[in-house]
Amino acid sequence: MIQAQGFVEAPLLDELFRLSKRPRPEDAQQALRDVRVQDTALAIAQKMRHLAMEEDATRAKSGERDRINYRGFYVGGVGIGVGLGRRSSVPYEWWAFAATNTKPSKKAAKYCAEMRIIRAAKEVRCVCIGGLVVLGENQPDGRSGELRKTLDPCGECRDCMRSPSNRYLFRQRTLIVTAQPLSQVRYVETLPRMMTAHHEKW
């Protein structure tokens, strides 16, 4: 898997610290309303997507059968939130994590960028994912059949967000930013509104 964490998220953390040096969960839920934060997060999602594409091209050239995504459907994602502070004087600290999706073969289970973000958040005691960015080629949703302006988290990811073990990470005002690769088209909405578009309840 691509090892880029820390380095790739650094520009986004700089933008988040510009918003607040002492963030609260409320700040995390508002961060993606800032256009500079949006632009930076989308650029990082695009970078993760390209890294996956480049890795598969390298593997194909060397004759390897294993792929990051066997069907060439690449998605980059970024999560923004706050975690518990490491000092008692700082209750919360900014958290950001970038990921890509994987499905190495037809029989292998897919593991989405959003699922990786949720797993990473739990590993570092993130208490609130205030924003989620998803960037990939648009297609009809596999469950609802809806074809929206941009690619939303899939049905399995929506289930993952709603599951009792993960739901505490999200809020009613958690923002979802979706965009098409190398395009100015982007869509910003709250998590419940995105769920409603797929005929699901948050």
C-alpha positions in Angstrom: 0.0 0.0 0.0 1.1 3.6 -0.6 3.0 5.0 2.4 2.6 8.8 2.2 1.0 9.7 5.5 2.3 12.7 7.3 4.1 14.3 4.4 1.0 14.4 2.1 -1.3 15.9 4.7 1.2 18.6 5.9 -0.2 21.5 3.6 -3.7 20.7 4.9 -2.6 20.9 8.5 -1.0 24.2 7.8 -4.4 25.5 6.5 -6.2 24.1 9.5 -3.8 25.8 11.9 -4.5 29.0 10.0 -8.2 28.7 10.9 -7.5 27.9 14.6 -4.5 27.1 16.7 -6.7 25.6 19.4 -9.4 23.8 17.5 -12.7 22.4 18.8 -15.1 19.9 17.3 -17.1 22.8 16.0 -14.1 24.1 14.1 -13.6 20.8 12.4 -17.3 20.8 11.3 -16.8 24.2 9.7 -13.3 23.7 8.2 -14.4 22.6 4.7 -16.5 25.7 4.3 -13.2 27.6 3.9 -12.3 27.6 0.2 -8.5 27.4 0.8 -9.0 24.3 3.0 -11.3 22.8 0.3 -8.7 23.5 -2.4 -5.9 22.0 -0.4 -7.9 18.9 0.7 -9.0 18.3 -2.9 -5.4 18.6 -4.2 -4.3 16.0 -1.6 -7.1 13.7 -2.6 -6.0 14.1 -6.2 -2.4 13.3 -5.2 -3.4 10.1 -3.4 -5.4 9.1 -6.5 -2.4 9.7 -8.8 -0.1 7.9 -6.5 -2.3 4.8 -6.7 -2.4 5.1 -10.5 1.3 5.5 -10.7 1.9 2.5 -8.5 -0.3 0.3 -10.6 1.4 1.5 -13.8 4.8 0.5 -12.2 3.4 -2.9 -11.2 2.0 -3.5 -14.7 5.3 -2.6 -16.3 7.2 -5.0 -14.1 4.8 -7.8 -14.8 3.2 -8.0 -11.3 -0.3 -9.3 -11.1 -1.3 -7.6 -7.8 -2.9 -4.2 -8.3 -4.1 -1.5 -6.0 -7.3 -1.5 -8.1 -7.7 -4.2 -10.8 -10.4 -2.3 -12.7 -8.7 1.1 -12.7 -11.3 2.8 -10.6 -9.3 5.1 -8.3 -10.7 7.2 -5.5 -8.7 9.6 -3.3 -10.1 10.7 0.1 -9.2 13.0 3.0 -10.6 13.2 6.5 -10.5 16.3 8.7 -11.2 16.3 12.4 -9.9 16.8 15.9 -8.3 14.3 18.3 -7.7 14.4 22.0 -4.8 16.7 22.8 -1.5 15.2 24.1 -1.3 17.9 26.8 -3.8 18.8 29.4 -3.7 22.4 28.4 -4.7 21.5 24.9 -8.1 19.7 24.8 -8.1 19.0 21.1 -5.6 18.9 18.2 -6.2 19.0 14.4 -6.2 15.7 12.6 -6.0 15.0 8.9 -5.6 11.7 7.0 -5.4 10.9 3.3 -6.1 7.6 1.7 -7.0 5.8 -1.5 -9.3 2.8 -2.3 -8.1 -0.7 -3.1 -9.6 -3.7 -4.8 -6.7 -5.9 -6.0 -8.8 -8.5 -7.8 -12.4 -9.3 -8.8 -12.7 -11.7 -5.9 -11.0 -9.5 -3.3 -13.1 -7.3 -1.0 -12.9 -3.7 -1.8 -11.6 -1.3 0.9 -12.6 2.3 0.2 -10.6 5.4 1.0 -13.4 6.5 3.4 -13.1 3.2 5.3 -9.4 3.8 5.7 -10.0 7.3 7.0 -12.5 5.9 9.6 -10.0 3.2 10.7 -7.2 5.8 11.0 -9.4 8.1 13.0 -10.1 5.4 15.6 -6.5 4.4 15.9 -5.4 8.0 16.9 -8.4 8.7 19.2 -10.0 11.2 16.9 -13.2 12.3 18.5 -14.9 14.1 15.6 -14.5 13.8 11.8 -15.8 17.2 10.8 -15.2 16.9 7.1 -14.7 14.2 4.5 -13.4 14.8 0.9 -14.0 12.2 -1.8 -12.6 12.5 -5.3 -13.2 10.0 -8.1 -14.8 9.5 -11.5 -18.5 9.7 -11.3 -20.8 6.8 -11.8 -24.3 5.7 -10.6 -24.4 4.6 -7.0 -24.2 0.9 -6.7 -27.1 0.7 -4.2 -29.4 3.6 -4.7 -28.8 3.9 -8.5 -28.6 7.7 -8.1 -26.2 9.5 -10.5 -25.3 12.8 -8.9 -23.0 15.6 -10.0 -20.0 13.9 -8.3 -19.1 10.6 -6.7 -20.5 10.1 -3.2 -19.3 7.5 -0.6 -20.7 4.1 -1.7 -23.3 2.1 0.1 -20.8 0.1 2.1 -19.1 3.3 3.3 -22.4 4.8 4.3 -23.1 1.7 6.3 -19.7 2.0 7.9 -20.4 5.6 8.9 -23.7 4.6 10.4 -22.5 1.5 12.3 -22.7 1.8 16.1 -18.9 1.4 16.4 -18.2 4.4 14.1 -21.2 6.7 14.3 -19.7 8.7 17.2 -17.0 10.0 14.9 -19.6 12.0 12.8 -22.0 14.9 13.5 -25.1 16.2 11.9 -23.0 19.1 10.5 -20.1 16.9 9.2 -19.4 18.2 5.7 -18.9 16.0 2.7 -17.0 17.5 -0.3 -17.1 15.5 -3.5 -15.4 16.4 -6.8 -14.5 15.0 -10.1 -10.8 14.5 -10.9 -9.1 17.4 -12.7 -12.3 19.4 -12.7 -13.7 22.5 -11.1 -16.9 20.6 -10.3 -17.3 20.1 -6.6 -20.3 19.6 -4.3 -20.5 20.5 -0.6 -23.2 19.3 1.7 -23.8 17.9 5.1 -23.6 14.1 5.8 -27.4 13.8 6.5 -28.2 15.6 3.2 -25.9 13.2 1.3 -27.6 10.2 2.9 -31.1 11.6 2.1 -30.0 11.9 -1.6 -29.6 8.1 -1.6 -32.9 7.5 0.2 -31.2 6.6 3.5 -31.6 8.1 7.0 -28.7 9.4 9.1 
